[in-house]
Amino acid sequence: MRIEQLPWEHACGWSGSTSELGADAQLVLVFGGTEVLRDPAHPKSIRRLYPEATIVGCYTAGEISGTTVSGDSIVATTIHFEHTETCGVSASVNDPALSHDAGEKVARAIAGDGLVHVFVISSGLRVNGSELVRGITENLPVAVTITGGLSGDGACFEATLVMLDMTMPVIRS
């Protein structure tokens, strides 16, 4: 496995705007502040750097790069696996009562031989995270691990964004 991190900050833009992984990247995890990820130029620049990768990300209340935590920035963590395939799936949830159903839908879409891990990012406003995860875990083998988190906009509780590739639905309360 090879990993690289590219942080973006207002003062200096992308640190290391060239990528060693480039087209070899399979997965890019993008975490950023609400205002900077609202600018469509940022996700587009990530797509240019990693044209073949699955891009997953969300708003955060703070971004971690190495040992530094910042706000109103972007951190793109890029991964190339030697022997692993990745895929991305999504499910819409507009009512917290439908969170379990969305989890079931996700599990059915990804279930299959060789699945070992699921990384879930979800809106923190209209989703019951516990029910979403329960819907996933009840429909996958026990050996499959699950990690992830809920998108947030700091202390505002007004809007969240969850991104899969270039699809970026913004959820408002």
C-alpha positions as CSV (number, residue, x, y, z in Angstrom):
1,M,0.0,0.0,0.0
2,R,1.2,3.5,-0.8
3,I,-0.3,6.6,0.8
4,E,0.2,10.3,0.3
5,Q,-1.5,13.4,1.8
6,L,-2.0,16.7,0.2
7,P,-3.2,19.5,2.4
8,W,-4.8,22.8,1.0
9,E,-4.9,26.0,3.0
10,H,-5.9,29.5,2.0
11,A,-2.5,31.0,2.5
12,C,-0.5,28.6,0.2
13,G,-3.0,26.5,-1.8
14,W,-2.1,22.8,-2.3
15,S,1.1,21.8,-0.5
16,G,2.8,19.6,-3.1
17,S,0.5,20.2,-6.0
18,T,2.2,17.3,-7.8
19,S,1.3,13.7,-7.0
20,E,3.5,10.7,-6.9
21,L,0.5,8.4,-7.1
22,G,-1.5,10.3,-9.8
23,A,-3.4,7.9,-12.0
24,D,-2.3,4.9,-9.8
25,A,-4.4,6.2,-6.9
26,Q,-7.5,4.1,-6.2
27,L,-9.0,5.9,-3.3
28,V,-8.9,9.6,-2.2
29,L,-10.4,10.5,1.2
30,V,-11.2,14.3,1.2
31,F,-12.0,16.1,4.4
32,G,-12.5,19.8,4.5
33,G,-14.1,22.9,6.0
34,T,-17.6,23.9,5.0
35,E,-16.6,27.0,3.1
36,V,-13.7,25.6,1.1
37,L,-15.4,22.5,0.0
38,R,-18.4,24.6,-1.2
39,D,-16.0,25.9,-3.9
40,P,-16.3,23.4,-6.8
41,A,-12.8,24.2,-7.9
42,H,-11.3,22.2,-5.1
43,P,-13.0,18.8,-5.9
44,K,-12.3,19.4,-9.6
45,S,-8.6,20.0,-8.9
46,I,-8.5,16.7,-6.8
47,R,-10.1,14.9,-9.8
48,R,-7.4,16.3,-12.1
49,L,-4.7,15.0,-9.8
50,Y,-6.3,11.5,-9.4
51,P,-8.3,10.8,-12.5
52,E,-9.0,7.1,-11.9
53,A,-9.6,7.2,-8.1
54,T,-12.8,6.8,-6.2
55,I,-13.1,10.1,-4.3
56,V,-15.0,10.1,-1.0
57,G,-15.2,12.9,1.4
58,C,-17.2,15.3,3.6
59,Y,-17.4,18.5,5.6
60,T,-15.5,18.3,8.9
61,A,-15.1,20.4,12.0
62,G,-11.3,20.1,11.7
63,E,-8.9,18.5,9.3
64,I,-5.9,16.4,10.3
65,S,-2.8,16.3,8.2
66,G,0.1,14.4,9.8
67,T,0.2,15.7,13.4
68,T,-1.5,19.0,12.6
69,V,-5.2,19.9,13.0
70,S,-6.5,22.9,11.1
71,G,-9.8,24.4,10.2
72,D,-11.2,25.8,7.0
73,S,-8.7,23.7,5.0
74,I,-8.8,20.5,2.9
75,V,-6.8,17.3,3.4
76,A,-6.8,14.8,0.6
77,T,-5.4,11.4,1.7
78,T,-4.7,9.2,-1.3
79,I,-4.3,5.4,-1.3
80,H,-3.0,2.9,-3.7
81,F,-3.5,-0.8,-2.7
82,E,-1.3,-3.5,-4.1
83,H,-3.9,-6.3,-3.9
84,T,-7.2,-4.6,-3.1
85,E,-10.1,-3.3,-5.2
86,T,-12.3,-0.4,-4.1
87,C,-15.7,0.7,-5.1
88,G,-18.1,3.4,-3.9
89,V,-21.9,3.2,-3.4
90,S,-24.4,5.7,-2.1
91,A,-27.9,5.7,-0.6
92,S,-30.1,8.8,-0.1
93,V,-31.6,9.4,3.3
94,N,-34.0,12.3,3.8
95,D,-35.6,11.1,7.0
96,P,-33.7,9.6,10.0
97,A,-36.4,6.9,10.2
98,L,-35.1,5.5,6.9
99,S,-31.5,5.2,8.0
100,H,-31.7,1.4,8.7
101,D,-33.2,0.9,5.2
102,A,-30.4,2.9,3.6
103,G,-27.8,0.7,5.5
104,E,-29.5,-2.4,4.1
105,K,-29.3,-0.9,0.6
106,V,-25.6,-0.2,0.9
107,A,-24.9,-3.7,2.3
108,R,-26.7,-5.3,-0.6
109,A,-24.9,-3.2,-3.2
110,I,-21.4,-4.1,-1.8
111,A,-21.9,-7.7,-0.6
112,G,-19.8,-10.3,-2.2
113,D,-16.8,-12.6,-2.0
114,G,-13.7,-10.9,-0.7
115,L,-15.3,-8.0,1.1
116,V,-13.3,-7.3,4.2
117,H,-14.0,-3.6,5.1
118,V,-16.6,-0.9,4.7
119,F,-15.8,2.8,5.1
120,V,-19.0,4.8,5.7
121,I,-19.4,8.6,5.6
122,S,-22.9,10.0,6.2
123,S,-24.7,13.3,6.7
124,G,-24.8,14.2,10.4
125,L,-28.1,16.0,10.0
126,R,-30.7,13.7,8.5
127,V,-29.3,10.3,9.3
128,N,-29.4,8.2,12.5
129,G,-25.8,6.9,12.3
130,S,-26.5,4.0,14.7
131,E,-29.4,2.8,12.6
132,L,-27.4,3.2,9.3
133,V,-24.6,1.1,10.7
134,R,-27.0,-1.5,12.1
135,G,-28.6,-1.8,8.7
136,I,-25.2,-2.5,7.2
137,T,-23.9,-4.9,9.8
138,E,-27.0,-7.0,9.9
139,N,-26.6,-7.6,6.1
140,L,-22.9,-8.4,5.9
141,P,-20.8,-11.2,7.3
142,V,-19.6,-10.7,10.9
143,A,-16.0,-10.7,9.7
144,V,-16.5,-7.5,7.7
145,T,-15.2,-4.5,9.6
146,I,-16.8,-1.0,9.4
147,T,-15.4,2.4,10.1
148,G,-16.3,6.0,9.2
149,G,-18.1,8.9,10.6
150,L,-20.7,11.6,10.3
151,S,-20.2,14.8,8.3
152,G,-20.6,18.0,10.3
153,D,-20.2,21.8,9.8
154,G,-18.6,22.6,13.2
155,A,-21.1,23.9,15.7
156,C,-23.5,25.4,13.1
157,F,-25.7,22.3,12.5
158,E,-27.0,23.9,9.3
159,A,-25.5,22.0,6.3
160,T,-23.4,18.9,5.7
161,L,-21.8,17.6,2.5
162,V,-21.0,14.0,1.7
163,M,-19.1,13.4,-1.6
164,L,-18.7,10.3,-3.7
165,D,-16.7,11.1,-6.8
166,M,-18.0,14.4,-8.2
167,T,-21.5,14.0,-6.7
168,M,-21.7,16.4,-3.8
169,P,-25.2,16.6,-2.3
170,V,-25.4,19.3,0.4
171,I,-27.9,18.5,3.1
172,R,-29.4,21.5,5.0
173,S,-31.4,21.2,8.2
